[in-house]
Amino acid sequence: MAKQYTVRCKELLPSGNGLVFFNNSKFEVAGVLPGEKCTIELVHKKEGTGARLVEVIEPSKDRIGIKCPVYDRCGGCNLLHMSYESELEFKNDKIKKLYHDITVPQLPIIKSDNPEHYRNKVYASFSFEKHGRGDIRQIAGMYEENTRKVVNCMDCSIQNSIANSIIKTILDLMRLTGTRSYDPDTRTGVLRHAYIRVAEKSGKVMLVLVTGVPEFKDKARFVQTLTKKHPCIETIIHNINPGKTGMILGNKDNVIYGKGYITDELCGCTFKISPKSFYQVNPRQTEKLYGTAVDMAGLKPTDTVIDAYSGIGTISLIAAKKTGKVIGVEVNPDAVKDAIENAKINNITNVEFLRGDAGEYLEKESKRLKPDLIFMDPPRSGSDERFLSAVCKASPSRIVYISCNPETQVRDLKYLMDHGYTPELLQPVDMFSRTGHVETCVLLSRRTYRQPDARVKIDIDLDDYYRIKEGEVSK
């Protein structure tokens, strides 16, 4: 048995894990709150590495009961032990600390109306457990944190409830048909992952069954049973991924039921969603986020707008209703195809979608186009210097930067500030409740640009907004 130590949590790290000190060394512990006295075991004795929570001796007033039976092992979320009100306080404070050397007014985080069962994009991985000689049980769930070990979880508290139910049915079918989970090490078995996307407004479902082998002999029975028990399933795709990789989806898709896509509604527009197209995981919060971004932009009918990293055209089409011309640039060909189709579905004609690198496009076309505004919503790694340089050369009067990783956004903002831009407003959004992640939206303006009569309508009283702008409210 590992030696145990009694410590007190000093604070929460940006990840949401607790920071404790022992023998003049600091360690990261999941599941503890500031001020709590607890017992821990050191996973590694090296400073800065993790420790495992054994018991909370003196709980914080912010601690709540944990419903999830695999919370201590699963890597899906890490703040279920904290009240939602204190989670929002933590996230507001986290953003203030991250942006401490950037002078920008910060609005209170936009909270979620439903912080549980919000995730409408669900991945389940399949594996097996051995229970005695010859007793092998198929399991499904998410990977244990920092491992490839599947944690058996049938009722995830942040995943859509419909998706949870479909995963249970798939497991039942695997047992009935003798379908084994795929092992990439031995290249044996069949079913590797299930990817489920649930449309928020209609409740329609897209299901992708990922196998490690091309042959899926029981697929007809799977389709028949799943669609009968879950009539909300509108399409099923068979995806093949044989590689020893951390990627969920392989390169080959076969539509085995329905049209191969579903549609969803967002901010008054209809969007076609294919298996490999990016679409936000929390649609209710996405409407608040995109609504805020478009309001921040202060769009005018004469504006030319470039939407970098445009995906399936969500921001582009929402913005196109309020401005003159929008050009969406996206490197993913499947997303571009969907974006073009989405423009047709919504009868929006003042938008154009192009496949390519957004930085290269800006370098070549920005002088001709002279964009008034650039929306940018990069991946977690943020934008590279080439793209940021191209943005600055294009010299739009405003930039609206949406980010799912505030750390890389801070880095990119400093580059933009060094090249003539001023952050005007920072809006955090709780897109990923019960986790340490925060989405942020920042408005920047070129220093020579001022919009004297802008009326930005966000989730805040206008008088309060302008008091913040004029420095009457502290950062």
N, C-alpha and C positions, 0 to 999 in steps of 0.2 A: 504493500500500500504506500502510495506517495505521501510525503510529509506535507502536512497542512499548516497554514499560517493565518493568523487573524490580522486583518488590515481594515483601513477605512478609505472609501472612495473619495478622491479629491474633486474630480470634475468629470464631465463627459467630453470625450474626444470628438472631432467632427464626424467620425464614423457612427457615433452613438454608443460606443463601448466606453466603459469606465476606465479612469486612470487611477492606479494605486501605486503607493511607494512601499518598498520593503528592503531593508538593509541598504538604504541610500540608493536604491535602484528603482526604476519605474517600470510598471507592467500594465498591459492592456487586458481588461477583463470584460467579457460580454455579460449583459444581464444585471448590472449593478447601477445604482443611481448615486448622485452626489450626496455625501454625508453618511451613506450607509456603512455600517460595520458588518463585515462579512468574513467568511472563511474561504480561502482559496488554495488551490494546488498549482504549483508552477509547472507549466507545460515544457518550458525551456528555462534554464537558469540565466540565460543571456539577457541583459537589460534591453527593454523595448519589445521583447517578444511576449507572447500571450500567456495568460494564466486562466485556469478553469474555476468558475464559481462553484463552491460546494454548498454553502448555506448563507443566507442573509440573517444576521443576528439582530441587527437594529434596522428595520425597514424605514424607508423614506415615506413621508406623507403622500408623495406622488406615485407610489407603487400601487399597482392594481393586480388583480388575480389573472393568471395566465390560463387560457382555455386550451391552447395547443399542446398536445402530448409529446411533440417532438421538437419543441421550441429550443431546447438546449443543444440540438444537433443540426437542425436544418439551417441552410444559409439563405432562406427566402426573406426573412424579416428579422429585425433585432430590437424593436421598441414596444413589443406587446406588453411588457411588464410596466410600462409608463402610461399614466393617464394622458388622454389626447391633448388636454389643455397644457400640460407641462411639456409635451412633445412639441407643440407649436412654439412655446416660449424658448425651448432649446434651439429650434430651427431659426427663429428670429435672431437669437443671440449668436448662433453659429455664423450667419451671414454677416452680422455686424463685425465679428472678429475677422472674418476672411477679407472683408473690404475695408479694414481699419485705416489703411493708408491711401484709400481712394475717396475723395470728397464727393459724395453723391447722396442726396436725400433717399432714405429707405422707408418704403411704406410697410405697414404690418403684413405679414404673410397671409395670403388668401387661403383660408382653411377649407377643408373638404366637408361637405354635408354628410358624407358616408365614408368614414375612414376604413371600413372593413368590406371585404368581398367586392372591391372596386376593380380589381385587375381583370380586364376583359381579354387579355392575351396570355394564354397559359401554355407552358411547356411541361409535360410530364415525361420523365425518363423511366424506362423499365429495367428491372433486374430480378434477381431471385435470392431467396434465403434458404439455407439448409437447416432442416429441423429433424435431426436424427438420420439414420441410414435410409436413403432412398426417398426421403420426404423433402421435396423441393417446392417451395411456394413462390409464385410470381408476385412481385411487388411493384409499386409505382410511386413516384414522388419526385422531390427535388434533390439535388446533390448536397451532401453535407459540406459545410463551408470549407473551402480550400482543398476539396478532395473530389474524386470521381465516384464516391460511394453514395448510392441512392438511399435516401431516408424514406421509409414507407409512410406516406401521408395521404389520407383519403379525404380530408376535409380542411383544406388550407383556409385560414381565416382572412387572407387578403385576396384570394382568387375568386372569380365569379362562381357562384353556387352551381349554375348549370354546368360549367366546365368540370367542377368537382364530381358531379353526378355522372357525366359522360365517362370520365376516367374510371370510375367504379365499374361501369358497364363493360368497358374494354377489358378490365382485369377479369371479370366474370367470364367473358368470352374466351379469353386466353386459357383459363382453366378448363372450360367446357370442350374446347377444340384441341387442347394440348399444344397450343402455340407458345413457344418458348421465347423469352426475351433474348435479344441479340447480345453476344459478348464479342466486342471488337478485338480482344486479345486472341481468342481462340477461333474467331470467325464462325461461331456456331450460334444457332437460334435464328429468330426471325424479327420480332418487333423490337424496335429500339426506342422510339419516342412517339408521343402524341402531341401535336401542336393544335390548340383550339383557339379560335377567335370568335367572340360573341359580339354581335352588333347591339349597341346600347338601345337604340330606339325601337327596333323591330324584334329583337331577341333572336334573330336568325344566327345560325352557327356555321362556321367553316371548320372542318376537321381534317387535319393532315396526319395520316398514319405513316410513320417513317420506319422503313425496314432496312436491315443491313444486307439483305440479299434481294435480287430481282424478283424471285418467285415468292408469291404470297398466296398460297393455295386456298386459304380460307377467307379470302377477301370478300367473296360474294355473301358468305354467311355473316361476316362482320357488318357489311353494308345493310343487309336485310334486318338484322337484329337492332343495330344502332338507330336506324331511321324509324323503325317501328316504335321502339321504346322512347326515342327522343325525336319527335317530329319537327322540332326546331332546327334540326340539322338540315341545312339547305344544300350543302355540297361536301363531298369527301374526296380527298386527293391522296394517292399513294405516292410517297416520295421515297427515293432509294438513296441511302447513304452508307456505303460499305466501309468507308475509311476509318482509320484510327485517329479520330479528330474530336475536338471539343465543339465543333459546329453541329447544330441541331439538324439542319436541312442539307440534303445532298443536292446535286445538280439536276437530277432527273425527276420530273413530275408526270404522273398519269392520273387524269381525272376519272374516277370510278363511279361517281354519283354527282348529279347536278352540273352546274356550269363552270365550276372551278374557281368561283369567287363569291363574295357576298357584298352587299352594299350597306352603308351606314350613313346617318345624318349627323352633321356637325355644323353649328353656327349657321343654320339655314341652307346648307348645301348638302348634296348627296355625293358620297364617295364610294367608288369601287375599290375593293380590297382583295388583292391576290396574296398567295402564301408568302412571297418574299418582299412584299412592299412594306415600307415603314409606316406605322400608324400608331399614335400614342396609346398607352395601355390604360389610361384613366380618362374616358371620354367626357365625363362631367367636368372634371378639372381642366381638361383640354379646352373646353368651350370658354372657361374663364380666362385661361392663359392666352389663347389666341385673340379673344375679345379685347383683353388688356393690351396686347401687342399692337393690334390694329388701331385702337384708340390712342395709344402712345404716339403712333406714327404721324398723327395729324394729317391724314391723306387729303389731297385736293384733287379735283377733277382733271387738272392739267398735269399731274405727276406722272413720271415714268419710274416704275418700281422694278427692282431686280430682287428675286427671291432665291438666294443661294441655298443649296442643300434642300431643294424644294420637295423632294419625296413624291408623293402621289398628288401633290398640288393643293394641300389643305390651306395653308396660309395664302398662297397665290390666288385661289378662287375666292376666298373670303375678302381679301383686299381688293380684288378686281371689281367688286360691287361698289367700291367707294372711290375709285381712282381712274385715271385715263388709260394706262397701259401697264401690264405686268409681264415680266419675263421670268420664268422659272428655269433654273439650271440644276440638273441632277445627274450624277454619274451612273446610278442604277437603271439599267434599261427597262426592267420590269416596272419600276416605279414611274418612269417617264411614259411608258405605254398606258398605264392606268391614269396618269395625270391628264393626258390628251383625251382619253375617253371620259374622264370626269368633267372636263370642260364642256364636252358635247352634251353629256347628261344634264348639266345645269344650264345649258344654253348661254354660256358665257363666251363671248367672242373677242374680248379685249385682253386676252391672255395667250401667251405662247410658251410652249415647253420644249426645252432643248436638252439633249443628252450630252454631257461633257463635264469637264472639270471647271468648277465655278471660277477659280482663280485664273485659269487660262482664258476663259471667256471674257472676264473683266479686263484682262490685259489687252486683248485684241479689240474689244468692242466698246469699252467705256467712253472713249472720246467721242465716238459717233453717237452713242445713245445719251450720254450725259445724264445718268440716273439722278433723280431727286432723292430717292430713298433706297436703302438696301436692307432687306430682312436677312438675317443669318441665323441658322439653327443647326450648328455643326454637331458631330458625334461627341461622345464623352471626352475624346482626346483634344477637343477644341479645334481651332483653325491653325494652319501652319503660316509661317512668316510670308511665304509667297502670296497666299491668298490675302492676308491682311495688307500687304504692300499694294496689291492690286486694288483693294477697296479704297485705300488712301489716295491712290492715283486717280481712281474714278471720281473721288471727291464729292460724294453725295452730301447734301445738306444735313441729312439725318440718317442714323443707323439704328435699327432695332435688333438687339442681340439677345436671342433666346438660348438658354443653356441648361443642360441636365447635369452639368458638372461645374459648380461655381469656382472650384480651384483653377481650372483651365480658363474659365471666363475672366477671372482676375488677371491672369497672365496676359491674355489677349487685350483686355481693356488698357493695360499699361502701355502696350505697343500703340494702340489707337490714340491714347492720350499724348504720347510722345510725338505723334504725327498729326496733331492739329484738331483732335476731337475732345469734347468735354462731356462726361457722363451727366445727364440731367435728372434721371430718376431710376430707381431700382425697385423692382417689385418681385419679391419671392412668392412662389406658389407651391402649395403642398400637393404635389402630383403623386408622391410615393409614400402615402401614410403608413405608419408603423415600421418605417425604415429610416435610416439616417440621411437619405437622399433628399435634395431640395432642387426644384426648378427655379430659375431666375430669369427675369426679363429686364433689360436695361435699354433706356433710350439715350443715345448720344447725339450731339449736334456739332457740326463744324464750328469752330470758334468765331468765325465771322458771321455765322447764321443766328438769327433770333426770330422767333415766331411770336410777336408781341400780343396777338389776340387769340392765341390757341385756347381752345376749351377742351381739355383732355378729360374725358369722363371715365374714371376708373372706379374701383371699389373703395372710394373715399369721397367725402364731401368736398366739393370744389373749393370752398373757402379754406378748408384745411390743406388742400393740395397747393394752393397758391401761397399760403403761409409757409409751407415747407420750401417751395421754390424761392421765396424771398428771405429765407434764413431765419424765420421766426420760430420754427420748430427744429430742435436739435437733430443731428444725424442719427 
